[in-house]
Amino acid sequence: MPVVLPGEVIQTQHKTIKLGPGLQQISNPEEKTAMTVTRAGTLEQNAKGNQFWVEGNSRRYVPAAQEPVIGIVSARQGEGWRVDIGYAHQASLDGLAFEGASRRNRPNLKVNSLVYARVSLAHKDMEPELECFDAQTRKAEGFGELKGGFLVRCSLKMSRNLLNPNYFLLPLLGSRFPLDTALGTNGRVWISAKEVKQIIVAARCIEAADPDGGGMDQNAIKKFISTLDL
């Protein structure tokens, strides 16, 4: 993937695209869609070629609209909550931003509760906003409070690796034991399994495969798992 620098303008033939961290869409008199780079790194895109982001070595998450994140409730705020998503500013989560929520029926989140949410608003001059449902279906689709399990922190690069369906690690772990996961682009992974030792194995494998950690490949991870107590 090409290395890009702040200020570079990139054009694509796709009329509808999704922009992740490091990119900002700009108006363009031509038919093409144009975006400008806001941070240095490598330009990445998904298999369909309609989602772009800049992968750098930044350790602080910068929210982008539509991205899934795992947040930690830090305080109650009016009819909603303040949520830590690893950004410089806290995000806000409205009490009605859940499937089927109403004035009389809404979640009762406590401080330090974990939530799996989607970034609904991300602007450099405004605090991020979250919602716990799919924007198109208005259904939870896995978003909401995360109960039990264990939170693993990893690099932003690793979190995007895990979100890639072609990445080897989660299918490899799933072939050894059943587990549930919630994957955030903000360097947080939630893991739940039947046994505590299985959660520990999954957490250690994520740390071992993390490019900022051991950086192990598939063969090395298989050998590593064989040394663990399962």
CORURQUI-V264003 format. One record per pair of residues at least 24 apart in sequence whose ideal C-beta (glycine too) atoms are under 7 Angstrom apart, sorted by sequence separation. I is the first residue (numbers start at 1). J is the second residue. D is the distance in whole Angstrom. If there is no record, write none. Layout:
i=(I | I)
j=(J | J)
d=(D | D)
This chain:
i=(61 | 63 | 93 | 159 | 201 | 204 | 9 | 10 | 61 | 62 | 118 | 159 | 160 | 60 | 61 | 116 | 117 | 159 | 9 | 10 | 116 | 159 | 162 | 201 | 8 | 60 | 81 | 116 | 159 | 7 | 8 | 23 | 115 | 173 | 201 | 7 | 23 | 115 | 116 | 159 | 6 | 20 | 22 | 23 | 114 | 115 | 156 | 5 | 6 | 18 | 20 | 21 | 22 | 83 | 113 | 114 | 155 | 173 | 197 | 4 | 6 | 10 | 17 | 18 | 19 | 20 | 21 | 97 | 154 | 197 | 6 | 16 | 17 | 22 | 97 | 98 | 99 | 153 | 5 | 14 | 17 | 92 | 97 | 98 | 153 | 154 | 14 | 73 | 75 | 91 | 109 | 146 | 169 | 4 | 73 | 74 | 90 | 91 | 92 | 93 | 114 | 151 | 152 | 169 | 73 | 89 | 91 | 92 | 107 | 3 | 4 | 73 | 89 | 91 | 99 | 151 | 152 | 2 | 72 | 73 | 99 | 142 | 169 | 1 | 2 | 21 | 87 | 99 | 149 | 150 | 1 | 72 | 73 | 149 | 1 | 21 | 85 | 149 | 20 | 70 | 71 | 146 | 148 | 19 | 70 | 71 | 98 | 172 | 20 | 83 | 18 | 68 | 69 | 158 | 150 | 172 | 176 | 4 | 68 | 69 | 168 | 152 | 66 | 67 | 154 | 158 | 169 | 66 | 150 | 158 | 65 | 152 | 157 | 176 | 64 | 65 | 155 | 157 | 63 | 65 | 154 | 155 | 65 | 155 | 64 | 63 | 71 | 63 | 116 | 116 | 114 | 70 | 61 | 58 | 86 | 85 | 86 | 55 | 86 | 70 | 70 | 68 | 69 | 68 | 69 | 70 | 68 | 69 | 67 | 70 | 70 | 61 | 61)
j=(85 | 87 | 117 | 183 | 225 | 228 | 34 | 35 | 86 | 87 | 143 | 184 | 185 | 86 | 87 | 142 | 143 | 185 | 36 | 37 | 143 | 186 | 189 | 228 | 36 | 88 | 109 | 144 | 187 | 36 | 37 | 52 | 144 | 202 | 230 | 37 | 53 | 145 | 146 | 189 | 37 | 51 | 53 | 54 | 145 | 146 | 187 | 37 | 38 | 50 | 52 | 53 | 54 | 115 | 145 | 146 | 187 | 205 | 229 | 37 | 39 | 43 | 50 | 51 | 52 | 53 | 54 | 130 | 187 | 230 | 40 | 50 | 51 | 56 | 131 | 132 | 133 | 187 | 40 | 49 | 52 | 127 | 132 | 133 | 188 | 189 | 50 | 109 | 111 | 127 | 145 | 182 | 205 | 41 | 110 | 111 | 127 | 128 | 129 | 130 | 151 | 188 | 189 | 206 | 111 | 127 | 129 | 130 | 145 | 42 | 43 | 112 | 128 | 130 | 138 | 190 | 191 | 42 | 112 | 113 | 139 | 182 | 209 | 42 | 43 | 62 | 128 | 140 | 190 | 191 | 43 | 114 | 115 | 191 | 44 | 64 | 128 | 192 | 64 | 114 | 115 | 190 | 192 | 64 | 116 | 117 | 144 | 218 | 67 | 130 | 66 | 116 | 117 | 206 | 199 | 221 | 225 | 54 | 118 | 119 | 218 | 203 | 118 | 119 | 206 | 210 | 221 | 119 | 203 | 211 | 119 | 206 | 211 | 230 | 119 | 120 | 210 | 212 | 119 | 121 | 210 | 211 | 122 | 212 | 122 | 122 | 130 | 128 | 182 | 190 | 190 | 151 | 156 | 156 | 186 | 186 | 187 | 157 | 188 | 182 | 184 | 183 | 184 | 184 | 185 | 186 | 185 | 186 | 185 | 188 | 190 | 186 | 187)
d=(7 | 6 | 6 | 6 | 7 | 7 | 6 | 5 | 4 | 7 | 6 | 6 | 6 | 7 | 5 | 7 | 6 | 6 | 5 | 7 | 5 | 7 | 6 | 5 | 7 | 7 | 6 | 6 | 5 | 7 | 4 | 6 | 7 | 5 | 6 | 7 | 6 | 6 | 5 | 7 | 6 | 7 | 6 | 6 | 7 | 7 | 5 | 6 | 6 | 7 | 7 | 5 | 3 | 6 | 6 | 4 | 6 | 6 | 6 | 5 | 6 | 7 | 5 | 4 | 6 | 3 | 6 | 7 | 5 | 7 | 6 | 7 | 7 | 7 | 4 | 5 | 5 | 6 | 5 | 6 | 6 | 6 | 6 | 6 | 6 | 6 | 5 | 5 | 7 | 6 | 6 | 6 | 6 | 7 | 7 | 7 | 7 | 4 | 5 | 4 | 6 | 6 | 4 | 7 | 6 | 5 | 7 | 7 | 6 | 6 | 5 | 6 | 7 | 5 | 7 | 6 | 6 | 7 | 6 | 5 | 6 | 7 | 5 | 4 | 5 | 5 | 6 | 4 | 5 | 5 | 6 | 6 | 7 | 6 | 6 | 5 | 7 | 4 | 5 | 6 | 5 | 5 | 6 | 7 | 6 | 6 | 6 | 7 | 7 | 6 | 6 | 7 | 6 | 7 | 5 | 7 | 7 | 6 | 6 | 6 | 4 | 5 | 6 | 5 | 6 | 4 | 7 | 7 | 6 | 6 | 6 | 5 | 5 | 6 | 6 | 7 | 5 | 7 | 5 | 7 | 5 | 6 | 5 | 4 | 5 | 4 | 7 | 5 | 4 | 7 | 6 | 7 | 6 | 7 | 5 | 5 | 6 | 6 | 7 | 6 | 4 | 7 | 4 | 6 | 6 | 7 | 6 | 5 | 5 | 4 | 6 | 4 | 6)
